[in-house]
């Protein structure tokens, strides 16, 4: 592996000169700086993040805290975060609670709160009062992506508006018998999101004078398998069946579509289904949905943190990221 000494020897200059040139420090002629950068690239020299950290007082690493790592949304956000960090020469350190939350104390009090990272990005999870205060008191920048946390900056869509747009789409097609496949409950994932989307659903129905039936409020836990089982019960009785289902996520909408297929229910002729996300499988499955871009959210959040770290650009609470209704083949006019 090429070292900084190799670059210096190749150019016939001191190691200190090469170090100053690569770090962008003053006291180096522009011609020399250009030669150093060109030679370092030619020889394949990669600066040590630990050495850079010693020089700058930084670790050159950003922490990302997730409840679990096996969900589409989380992996998409991570893609966006990682893209921005790599471009800035930063490493990503992933902290996972592993689903059951047994790692909470270790992560919050023995990892995140130690000087291992320069910034923290928290993804879609409920924080206890103690954990929220711990995050707020961190000396380095921090931000939340996904479900909002009180008192902490947040990047995400306007979940209430997204849910309203989805339900308004169904009502605009003439549907009045609308069920809701709701999420939430497991591992504190998206703690605020399911509540916000459920309240928005109920408010839109009330605004249009439509009933919100308790027996048409099904629990899908943001999972395909759970929502499929719930949908089989929801749709079992032809005489007591909704004509449309608003799903708080695309993965739950997939479960509803599978249940409808098993029961021989025509979509969208007899049943319209809409989700939120625009999951990578939504287009091939023809699902009408409210599109959000989690990769963009991750990249945007990471860029806000990097702006504070590298360019001293403090960022206040950012506005919601955009969402968009995408009409496909799973919604259609209500019959009769």
C-alpha positions, 0 to 999 in steps of 0.5 A: 500500500502506498504511503505518504512517505512514498509520495514524498520520495517520488516527488523529492519533497518532505513528508510534511509538505505532502501532508500539508498539500493533501490537507489543503493547508496554507504554506504550499505553492500551488504548483507543488500542491497540484504535483502532490495531488496528481502524484498521490492519485497516480500512485494510488495513495489513500489518506488515513482517516485516523491520521486525518482525524488526529490532525483535525480533531475528528474521527472522519466517521458518521454514525447511523442508528437503525432499529433493524437493517432488514427493511427496504426503507432503511437500506434505501436511506443508507444508500443515500447516506453512504453516497454522500459520505464516500464523496466527502471522505467519511466512513459510515458506522452502523449501530443496529438495535437488532430488533428486540432493543436489547442493545439500546443501553450499549449503543446509547451509553457506551458507543454513541456517547463516546467520541467515536463519531463526528455526527449521528443520524437516527432512523425512524424509531421512538426514543425514550425521554432519556435517550432523546435528551442524550441525543439533544445534549450531544456535542456533535451534529445530529438529525433524524430521518423518517419518523420525527422525534420531538426536539430533534431535527427531522428529514422526511416527507409530510406524512399527514399530507401523504396519507391525505393525498392517498385517501383523497385519491380513493374518494375521488374515484367514488369510494366511500367504503374505505378500510385502513391497513395500518402499521406500527408496533414492532421494535418502535419502528416509525413510532410517529409515522403510523399514528400520523397516517392513521389520524390523517386517514380518519380526518379525511374520512370525517371531512367527507362525512364518511364512516371510519369503521373499527372492523375495517381498521386492520393491523399490518405491522408494515410487513407483507406477511402480517398484512396478508393475514389481516387482509384475508380476514378483512376481505373474507365476507363479500357482504361486509367488504370495503371497496378500497383499502388505504395502506400506510406502506407499500409492503402492506399493500402487497399483502392486501393484493396477495390476499385479494388474489387468493380470495378471487377478488378483482383489483381494481374492479372490486377492490382498489388498493393504494400504498405509500412509499413507491417500493422497488416492487410497486411498479412491477406489481402495478400498485398505485402509491404515494412516492417518497424517495428514502435515498434522497432523504438519506443523502439530504440529511447526510449533506446537512450534517457534512455542511455543519462539520466541513463548511460550518453551515448550521442548518435549522429544521429542514422543510419536508421532502417531496412526495407524489401520487403515482397512479398505476393499475391497483385503483379504479372507480367504485362500482355501483 
